[in-house]
Amino acid sequence: MELLKLATEWAKSEVFSTRFFILFALLFLVGSVGFWQLGKTDLAKAYIIPTLVVGVLLMTIGLGLFYTNKSRITQFENAFNADAPAFYQSEIERTESTLKEYTVVFKVIPILIIIAALIILLINAPTWRAIGITTIAMLIIIMLVDGTAYARMETYHKELKLMNIGIEVEK
């Protein structure tokens, strides 16, 4: 039963964490409306579309992850009750593959931030500057939220390994 509790706590933490994507998405959407209504300069007007796009992207990520992790909570209980050792093994495999994916993310996002920064430096058009700046802001938010998610996943994986359920399962 400790395995189910551990998995459920991890999923609930993920549900909480994904709300930050939604919060930042709302801020970008409000910012887009603000630039649309109040923007007087070319640069301010140039932010309307990029902030709208980033808001929609972050909202999509946030809602997708929110519902995925929310549904996992009931799926965990069903899978655990059906076959605890198989559930344990699937969680070990899932956490290992997810940790590998995060490694790739944390290598790619800094490169994208550098590219966006170069766009800001090299192209002197308001639209491209707005795109570069909003892209950097979005990628930083993703790194912040995913950084905490990675730490939680790493801790969850280590705790799973310590359980060693493959030998004996308590129900």
N, C-alpha and C positions, 0 to 999 in steps of 0.2 A: 504494500500500500504506500510505502514511502516513495517508490518510483513514480506512482501516479501523482502524488502530492508535488514532487519535484517538477515533473513535466507541466502540471497545471500552473504552478507558480511561475515557471518560465514563460508560459503562454500568456498569462495575465500581465506580466511585466512587459511583454512585447506589445500587447494591446494598448497599454498605457503609453509606451514609447511612440507608437505610430500616431498617436494623437498630436504629437509635435509637428509631424508633417502637415497635418490638417490645419493646425494653428498657423504655421508659417504660410501655408497656401492662402488662408484667409487674409493674412497681412499683405501678401503680394496682390491679391485681388482688390483689396481696399486701396492699396497703393496705386494700382492701375486706374481705378475710378478717380482717385485723387489727381493723378497726372492728367487724366482726360478732362476733368472739370476745372482744375486750377492751373494747369501747365500753360505758361505764357511763352517760355523760350523754346527754341528748337530742340534743345537737349531734353527739357522736361516733356515735351510732346513725344519725343522719340522713345521714352520709357513706357508709353501706354501699352503697346503690343508685347514687348519683351516681358514686362511684369505680369501681364495677363497670361501669357504662355507658361511662364514659370509657376504662376499660381495654379493653373490647370494641371500642369505636370505633377506638382507636389500634392495636389488634392487627389489625383489619380493614384499616386504611390501610396499616400496615407490611407485612403479608403480601401484600396486593394489589400494592403497589409493588415489593416484593422479587421476586415471581415475574414480574411484567411486565418489570422491568429485567433479570432473569436470562435470560429468554427472548430479550430483544433482542440479547444478545451473539451468539447463533448466527444470529439473523435478520439482523444486520448483515453477517456474513460471507457469507451466502447472497445477500443483496441486492447487496452490493458485487461479488461474483464474477459475478452475472448481468448487471448493468449499472451500472457505477461512476458515470457521469454522472447517471443517474436517481437513484441512491442519494444522491449529493451534493445534488441539487436537493431531494429529499424531506427530507433532514436540515435543510437551510436553512429550508424551509417549516415543518417541525415545531418547530424551535427558535424561530423567530419567533412562531408561534402560542402556544407554551408561555410565552415571555417575556411576551406580552400577558396571558395568564391569570394569571400571578404578580402582575402589576400590580393586577389586580382583587382578588386574594386579600389583598394587603397594604393595600388600602383597606377591605375588608370586615371583616377580623379585628379591627383596632383598634376599629371601631364595635361589634362584638359584645362585646369586652372592656369597653367603656364601659357597655353595657347590663347585662352581668353585674355590674359594680361598682355600678350603680344599684340592682339587685335586692338586693345585700348591704346597701346603705345604707338603702333604703326599706322593705324587708319584714323584719320582725323574727322570722320563723319559722325554726327550726333547719333544716328541710328546704330552704327557699329559700336560706338562707345557704350550706349545703353545696353546693347546685346551682351557685350563683354562683361560689363559690371553686373548685370542681373544673372548671367551665367555663373560668374564667380560666387555671387551670393547664394545661388541655389546649390552649387557644389559644396560650399562650406556647410550649409545646413545638412545636406546629405551626409557629409563626413562626420558632423557632430552627432547626428542621430544614429548613423550606422556604427560609429565608434563605440557608443555605449551598447548598442545591440551586439556588436562583436564581443565586447567584454562579457556581456551576459551569456552569450552562446559559449564562449570559452569556459566560463565558470560552470555552466550547465553540463558541458561535455566532460569536464574533469570530475564533477560530482557523479555523473553517470558511470564513468570508468571505475570510480571508487566503490560503487555498489556491487559490481561483479555479479550481476543477476544471472548470468549464463549458468552458474553452478546451482543456485538455489533461489527460488522465488517465494516471497511471502505474500500471501493474499489477505 
